[in-house]
Amino acid sequence: MIAAAGDCIYVPTSSGQGGLAALTISENTNLTIVDLIRDPIGTGGFERPRDFAIADDHAYVIGPAAVTAISVANPDDPKMVGNIAAFELTNANVIEVAGDYAYVITPWPSLTVVNIADPANLTVAGVLQDSRLTGAKDIEIAGDYVYVSLGTSSGGVAVVSIADIGNLTIASVFEDALLGPVTQMTLRGNLAYVTSQYNEVLAIVDLTDPRNLTLAGILQDSVRFKLLEDIAISGDCVFVSDGFSRGVLAVNITQPSNLTVVGTVTDNEFSGVGSLAVFGDILIASRDDGFTMVNISDPAELAIAGSFSSTTLLDRIRRVRVAENYAYATAVDSQSFISAACRDYYVYGCVYGDDNHFENLNVVLLPAGNLKNLDIVLTHVKHHVVLDSVCFDHVFFDDNAELDTGS
């Protein structure tokens, strides 16, 4: 999945080495990687990282059985500051943060709360194990409640009271045959917007009374909603990614009882499309090895604005988040945390783990421009060759940078 905050997007990735990446974006759709944390050895949170959340200059990354805290106070130089591995975090797959706590769901099934008041000293603060959380796919937090989307055959949304962290309780479970297995969810005000791949629907659930959720609207489309992946909101529209059609759709939500598809864009650029994040008039959609940016200023005329790829760093992206002028991302199979900034030139820098030692690598500057067919070019430093391909007219180096074309 992808998420946005401020001027940055954050992405978890996943392949051989896994990690978290940070990238910056601007109105001209430029994305630039400025730094990377990579952990080939794996420290729990960076062993095939699956998701992450951003709060107070820190990214919290989950791995198979751990949470790792990374300082992003300086996105150009992200640093690991804390880690907790616990049985209660086994197979953790989604994380969200609110206040001093991170909320993590696992398929066994449970909701685990981690105290993040001191990022260098993470501790488990509460655990709720309940069969009614079986199939948990996504979580959102509002007030004293955590909302959990359920991907079981009956589907629906479970509501967990977090008023007392030490005594988590199920407040209610909403099920509706029209929903079926719920995959992704996002909140705005008292409404939850959810997608169901199996039932090919986009639905709106009214959260006004957390103990008595009701269905406010639903749109089923067996033609265009073949494989709904993620959902994001901007203005009067919800944007959903569809893996079958390889595209993004805009749905007008001004009248929940009368949802209407108002725009769509499909292209092979969206192969493996998944997580979505909004930055101004740009929608960032993750795919197998990078991102595709969509201009959403006119939802009825969606258009590809650019793209960004790296099979080395962004292999199997899980989520992207935006904050300030940076985008952050993790890659499950690349085990890397990447920060990227948007400037007149693409600036690339990274931190690469060699055994348990991290070394700052050199920087490559690539001319800014249309990203539509531009692959990321990485530096060859020490003994690590991480060059994907060369698609540019000019390259500018710092005094120590060294380019290896693989030839």
N, C-alpha and C positions, 0 to 999 in steps of 0.2 A: 504494500500500500504506500501511497504518498501523502504527505501532509505539508501544509504551508503555514508560516508565521513570519510576519514582517517581510523582509526582502530575501529570505532564504528558503530553500527547500532542503529537506532532510530525507535521506534514502538508506534503508538497510539492504545489503546485497548478499548473495549466497552461492558460492561454488568453491572448489578446492580450498580456498582460504578465507572467505567471508570478511565482512567488516562494515563500517559506517562511513558514509561520504557526506560532505557538505559542499554545496554549490551556490553561487550567487546568480541572481537573475535581475534583469532590468527591463525597462519598457521595450527595448529593441530586441527582446527575446534572446539575448546573449546569456550563455551559461559558461562559467569558468571554474574548473577545479583549482582550488588554491592550496589544499592540504589533504592529507590522508593519514589515517592510523590503520595499520594492518597488523594482524597477529596470526602468522602461519601456524604457530604452536597451539594457540587457543588457550583462553583463560576463562572458560565457561561462557561469559557474556559475548566473547568474540569467536567462539567456536560455532560457526554457522549461525550468525546473528539473524534473528527473525523479525524483530520489530524494535522500535525505540520511541521515546518521547522526549520533548525538550521543555525545560523549566529552569528559570533563574540561572542562565549561563551554563547549564549542564545538560548533557544528553544522557539518557538512561537506556542502555541497550540490553536486550534480553537474548540469551542463548538457550541451549537445551535445558540448563538447570541453574541459571545464574542471572544476575543483573550487574552490569558494569556501568559505573559513572564516569563520564568524560567531560572535562571542562572545555567549554567552547567560548569562554570569555574572550579569547583571541582566536577567532575562527581560522586564522592563518597558521595557528600552532596548537591544535587540539591535544589535550593530554589526558591519559587515564588517571583518575584520582581515587577510585574505590571500586570494590567488587564484593559481591556476596554470592556464594554458592549454597543452595539449600535444597533438601528433598522436596520441600513445598513448592519449589520452582521447576520441578521436573517437567520437561517438555513444554515449558512456557511458550506461548505463541503470540500473545498480544499484551501491550502495556499502555497505560495512560497515567498521567500525573495530575494531581490537584493538591495544592498546598504543600504540606510536608510529607505527602504520601504518594507512592507509586502503586498502581493497582494492576495486578498481573493475573491473567486467566490461563488455566492449564486444562488439558482434556481429561484429567483423571477423575471427576471434574472438580475444579476448585477455583476460588478467587483468593489470591494471596496479596496481602498488603505489606509493602516494604517502607519503612521509615527512611526518608531521604533528607531529613533536616540537616544531617551532617553527611555530605556526599562521600567523605572519606571513611565513614563508619556506618555503612548500610546495615539495617537490622530488620528481621521479620517482625511485624507489629500485630498481624492478625491473619487468620486463615478461616475460610468457610469452604467446607467440602459438602456438596449436596448434589444428589442425582438430578435435581431440577436444573442444574447448570450443564448437563450433558450436551455436547455438541456446540459449546460456546465458540463463537467466531469473531466477535468484535465487542468492544466496550466503549461506553461514553459515560461521562460523569457530569451531574448537575445537582447542585445543592448537597443534600444528605443522601443522595442515591447514586448507585452505579447501575447503568442499564446494559444488559448483556444480550446480544443477538444470539439466537439458538439455531444451529444448523441441522437439527434433528428432523425426522420426517414430519412431525407435527409443527415444527418451527415455532416462531414467536419471539417474545422479548421477556427476559426475566429481570426483575427489579430487586436490587439488594440494598438494604438500609445500611449506611456506613456512619450513622450518627454516633455509634459506639464502636470504634475500630477493634476493640478487644472482644466484641460480641456481635459479629456480622450476622444479619438475618435476612432471609428472603421475604420481601414485602408483598410481592405478587408475581404471577407469571401470566402473561397474555399470550393466548394462542388463537389462531384463526385459520380455518381450512384454506382460505384464499391465499394466505401467505406461503405456507409450506416452509421448507428450510430457509431461514434468513441468513444471508452471507454478510453483507456490509451494512453499516448504519452510521448516520451522522445526525447531530441535533442542531436545531435552531429554535430558540424560545421554548415553548411547551410542545414542540412537535419533533418526532423522530422520523427520519426518512430512511427507509430500509429497502434492500434489494433481495430478491430470491431468484437464484439461477434456475432451480428446478421448476418453479411455477411461472417463470418468465414474467415477473411482476416488479413494479416499483410501488411501494405503499407508504402511506403517512399514518403514523400512530400518535394519538393525542395523549400527552403525558401530564395533563393538568392535574389529575389525581393519580399519583404513583401507585396507589393500591387498587386502581380500577382503570387500567388503560383501555382505550377504545380506538377502533379503526376510523380514521378521518377521511381517507381517500385511497384509491388503488387504481393502478393502470396496468393492464395485462396486454402484452403485445408479443405474440408467438413468432412474429416475423422479425422484429427489430431487437427483441430482448432475448436472444438465444443463449447468451452466456455472460450475464451481467457480472462485473467484477467489483468495481468500487464506485463511490458516489461522493460528489462535492457540491457545495452550494455557493452561488454568487448571484446577488440581485434577486430577480424574480424567477430564477431558473435553478433546477438541479441538473447536474451533468453526470452522466453515467458512462462507464467504459464497458464495451462489449467485446469479449474475446473471440466470439464466433464471426462477427461481421468485421472485426478489426477496425474499430472506430469508437467515436464518442457521440453521444446523443444529448441534446438539450431538451429538458422538459419544463414547461411553464407550470409553476406551483402557486400562482396567485389565488387560484380556487382549488383547494385540496380535493374537493368532491368532483372536480372536472380537470384532471391532469391531462396535458396535451403535449405531444412531441412537436417542437417548433423548429428544430434544426438537427442536422447530423453531418458528420464527416467521417468517411472511411478511406483507408489507404493501407498498403502493405507496411507503411511506416509504423502502424500500430500492431504489428505482429507481436503477440505476447503481452498485449496491453493489460495493465493492472491498476496500480494505485494512481490516485488523482490528487492534485493540490492546486489551489488557486492563488495567483499573484497578480492583483490588479485585473487587467483585461486579458491575462494569459492563464491558460489552464495547462499544467504540466502533467503529462501522462507517462508513467513508467512503462517500459517494455522489457524484452528479454535482456538487453545489454545497454540500456540507456533511457533517454527520454524523448518524447515528441511534444513540442509546444503548440498549443492551439489558440488562435485569437478568438476570444469569446465576446468582444465588444458588441457584436450583433449576433445574438444566439441563433437567429434565423439564417445567418451566413457564416457558419463556422469554417475556419480555414487554418491549415497548417502554417505555423509561423517559423518553425525551425526544429532542429533535432540535435541530439547529442549522444554519442555512443562510445563505449569502451568495453570490449569483451574481457579485458584484463581486470578492470576495477569494478565494473558495474554488472557483474554476472549474477543474475537472479535477484533483482532489486525487490525488496519487500515493502518499504515505505519511504516516502519523501516528506520532509517537513521544511518549512520556510520560516526564517527569523532574521530580523534586521535586513542586511544586504547580502545574506548568505543562504545557501541551500545546503542541507545536510542529508546524507544518504548512507545506508548500509547495504552491503552486498553479501548474501548468505554464502555464496560460493567463492567470493573473493576475500572474505574476512578483512574488510577494510572500512575505515571511517574516513569519509572524504568531505572536505569543505571547499566550496567554490565561490568565487567572486566575479562580478560582472564589471569590466572596465573597458578601456579603449583597446586593450589587448587581452587575450586569454592568458592568464597567469596560472601555471601549474607547479605545485610543489607537493611534496608528500613526506610522510614518515613511514618507513618500512621496517618491519620487525625481522631481525636476523637473530635467530635463537631467541633470547629474551632481551635483546638490546635493540633499541630503536635509534635509527640514524636519520638526521635531516638530509634529504637529497636536494639536488640542484633544481633550478627552475627553468622551464621552457616558456617562452612567450610566443603565442600564435596570434596573427592579425585577427582582429574582431571582424565580424561580417555575418552573412547569412549562414546559419548552422545546419541548413537542411541536409547537406551532403558532407559535413565535416566530421571526421572521426577524431577522437582524442589521440594526441601524440604524446607519449610519455618519454621521460629521460632514461638513459642507460647510465646508471651510477653504480660504482663498486662492481659487483658481479651479477647484478639483476637486470635482465633485459626485459623491459615492459612496454615495448613499442608495438602498437597495433597496426597502424597504417599511416601513410603520408598523403594528405589531400589538402595542400596549401601552396601558396605562391612564394611566401617569404617566411623565414623563421628567424627570430631574434633571440640570442642567448645572453645569459649573464656571463661573467668572466670565467666561471668554472663549469658551466653546463657542457654536456657532451651528448651528442645525438647519435644513436645507433639505429640504422635503418633496417638491420637484420639481413643486409646483403653481404 
